[in-house]
Amino acid sequence: MEQPALYLVKVGEILLKLGNRRDFENRLKTDIRKRLSGMPHQVEYQPGRFFVQVAADRAGEAEEILSRTPGINGWARALRTEKTFVEIERAALAIAGAANVGATTFKVESRRSDKSFPLGSYELSKELGHSILEANPGLRVDLHEPGFTINVEIRDRAFIYGNPTRGVRGLPVGTQGRGLLLLSGGIDSPVAGYMMAKRGLDLEAMYFHAWPYTSKEAHDKVKDLARVLSGYTGGITLWTVPFTDIQMALKKGAREDLTTLMMRAAMMEIAHAFAARRRDTCIVTGESLGQVASQTAQNLRFTQFPTDLPVFRPLIGMDKEETIAIARAIGSFDISVRPFEDCCVIFSPKHPLLKADLERERASYEALGLGRLIEEAMAGIEKFEVPFSERIPSGR
Amino acid sequence: MRVSLRLGPERHRKVRSLLLRPLSFQRIRGERPRALWHPRRTILILISQEPATIYLDWASTTPPDRDALIEATEIAVAFPGNPSSPHAPGLQAKEKLEEARQGVRRRLCPVGSGNRLVFTGSGSEADAIPLLALVRKASKDGTRPHILVTAIEHAAIHEQLPVLKRLGIEATLVKPGADGRVDPAAFEAALRPETEAVFAMAVNNETGAVQPVAEIAKAVADRAARIGKRRPRVHVDAVQALGKLPFAPAALGIDSAAFSGHKFRGPHGVGALWLGRDIEPLVLGGGQEGGVRPGTESLQAVWAFRICLDRALDRFEVRLAAARSLERRLVEGLLDMGAMPLPLGRGPDDPRYSPYIISAAFPGLSGEVFVRALSAGCREAPEGVAVSTGSACSHNSRDKGRRVLEAMGLDKGLAFSSIRISTGDLTTAGDIETFLAAARAMHRALRA
């Protein structure tokens, strides 16, 4: 029978918050267990880290899950052996062989909590180092900045592992409450969602749909983006708001250069009411300063006026290239560039206003009298659950 | 117990095959109900198919003629040899292949003419063969040939041009007038000593505009003669003409014409290239089709082509009259609801346009949105209506329709709001009325 796959999971940032540490570590453990619930698994807690064990044939999926769970700094596949030098050596050679690709230098670091083990830590490292050099003539030892490190821990058994694969890092999902993400089919909003999930914010997503001006394909695209985010948040709910009537009322009633701004204010009003009802603590958007006409500082001040919840815009200071790089890494880019628009060009003004005056445009907005339409839109909100099991794994 | 189910086409097919025992003595609403035997009781399940979407996109493809396809398949099964093989099955298959070919040629050319007919895999391929032959010729002569192409050709020709340009073949695009037709004089003016070939379609697939191909052929031939050069080859994409409008290539003074089987109820995957003059193709292979189009010939495909073409041409006058009558009502209805048949000024019974195809602009609406909404259905047309538009909203897509409409000089806003309605043999007056009612209601509801 094949040995089960064993992983050493390093938790990072939460170590800094000593007061909350136990609580955060518990939440992370619960989250890991929930995400691994589709397979037999074991999670063992130790200060500052976890050992996670799954069946060998589920290793790939487990690694994908560990790579995308916020709060995990990194993970490394570990081998567990009996406390004999021969077995430890064999494991170390296996890991060195696998880690060898590309690296030219290494070191061995050993720790033992079982003082009865015949070799001291330093001696063990030295012996293993010799064995590895013999088997891999191209390698050199570098004790200061090695290309890879073989770690050996002697406890009840011997644990051997190599370099950790980098995880999402950040804080466990939910430790910062839950926020409402305004999700569209563009490149930015899924990235914004990921960045906040990474900070421990649980998310639910809201999408504004204007059929037939926007197509079913555009809606499906947003559902797929929600599936990508679900892999990071551990499950997500997508709420779709029927926005057609509001959009048409704005086209008829609002001054042409204001339509986009009024539209975003209406979206914010709906988002606020919904977030309040759902007890979300904040709103998240993918806005970035100056990227489009509606996202100047004055315009952002206007469009956020319907809400007093904090509006987190993690991309506010980022440029497009940085955002695209993240989108590729999390697997949302290829979905976002599918050619299905979520706003028909009919509703975009040719010469949008760049600097809205808050008081004046607030009055314009109130004068539109969208109250009843907004109520109707809220009454028509549809729920689409994306459990963790339906996530789309990233391309990475 | 009695259960009544109304199902979409795919489910209908599946459920039908699951149920046993058609009750032969009873028909309910034209459909024999099927019974499902349950151990304890008989459940009578009545299934009928949801009415299909009203189809008004015959220009993009046509519903296949089931009987013709079955007949063609039977022939293919009966003559399974490879027409290039020298043994009995091969020779028999070859004979049958030629029989199909002669059948099609007879409908296109006077008997005894030396013209060739080559079967291809599509209308696009029939367009590609003369285009790529230029590449072969240019590489042989070492020349840098020039070609004249209308600005409104189908993508099968238009999209090839940038590649040809990189290979040293330059194209001049000849724009149509506001009526969507190219002017022979414009070809004359654009002709150069090094012009090798001219590409002009017979009927435009977006607007239905009939192009004066015979006049174009004559104009370039005369001009070439005047400047002491050889007459350029003229290729006509006749995909939207064959079977719909009179088209006899031999009498037009042209050198080749392309046809597509699935535009007259044949199957997808078969086209034909009429050749008035020999051609040296770029793509070579097993030498089939006189060396012009390599690949083992498909009896199924070519016979379906022949049978469907025969059926289309046998009832040609009747069908054309019906199409004209539908067009009349359509144009009238469109004008009535404030939509604008394109090009502006197109009226019913206008011989400059094919009655089978009509573009119309619906001001205040985007073509793509309108198509989507019509397809989903409404009170006036619950089953939905299928029409087409070339003007997709998305920046990524190729706006084929917009290119044609804008080449005519049409206002960008109108081009953006245009849809294309195209009819065929099975289109009824009722279909047109339903479409008009639905379009009127939806236009009113959606116009921004």
Chai-1 contact restraints between the chains, C-beta under 6 A:
chainA,res_idxA,chainB,res_idxB,connection_type,confidence,min_distance_angstrom,max_distance_angstrom,comment,restraint_id
A,P212,B,V369,contact,1.0,0.0,6.0,A-B,restraint_1
A,P212,B,R372,contact,1.0,0.0,6.0,A-B,restraint_2
A,P212,B,A373,contact,1.0,0.0,6.0,A-B,restraint_3
A,Y213,B,V369,contact,1.0,0.0,6.0,A-B,restraint_4
A,S215,B,R372,contact,1.0,0.0,6.0,A-B,restraint_5
A,K251,B,A448,contact,1.0,0.0,6.0,A-B,restraint_6
A,P339,B,S394,contact,1.0,0.0,6.0,A-B,restraint_7
A,P339,B,N396,contact,1.0,0.0,6.0,A-B,restraint_8
A,P339,B,S397,contact,1.0,0.0,6.0,A-B,restraint_9
A,E341,B,C393,contact,1.0,0.0,6.0,A-B,restraint_10
A,E341,B,S394,contact,1.0,0.0,6.0,A-B,restraint_11
A,V345,B,C393,contact,1.0,0.0,6.0,A-B,restraint_12
A,I346,B,S366,contact,1.0,0.0,6.0,A-B,restraint_13
A,I346,B,A448,contact,1.0,0.0,6.0,A-B,restraint_14
